[in-house]
Amino acid sequence: MTSREKSLERFKKNSQTEQEIDKGIQEDKQAEDDAEVLKRKLEQAQRALELAKKENANYKSAINEEEVGKIVSDVDDELFIHNWREYPH
């Protein structure tokens, strides 16, 4: 049964005129179209959220790599200074 037939049955049960039935059918169709648009927007928003989460994770990873690099550099500097003091050239 199509949505038009379903709407027609529902509106006929309420003893409405053909014009009212057609108007109701148009409203039902518009509601279905609106729901489809909202569904697509929700899917786009979900994809955008997933992308943002990945970019945030990449950003955090880059920050962690930068911090680790700084720590390694600091430790390397400390080792160099320690070795230079222990074994002057």
Sequence and secondary structure as in RCSB ss.txt:
>XXXX:A:sequence
MTSREKSLERFKKNSQTEQEIDKGIQEDKQAEDDAEVLKRKLEQAQRALELAKKENANYKSAINEEEVGKIVSDV
DDELFIHNWREYPH
>XXXX:A:secstr
  HHHHHHHHHHHTT  HHHHHHHHHHHHHHHHHHHHHHHHHHHHHHHHHHHHHHHHHHHHHHHHHHHHHHHHHH
HHHHHHHHHHHS  
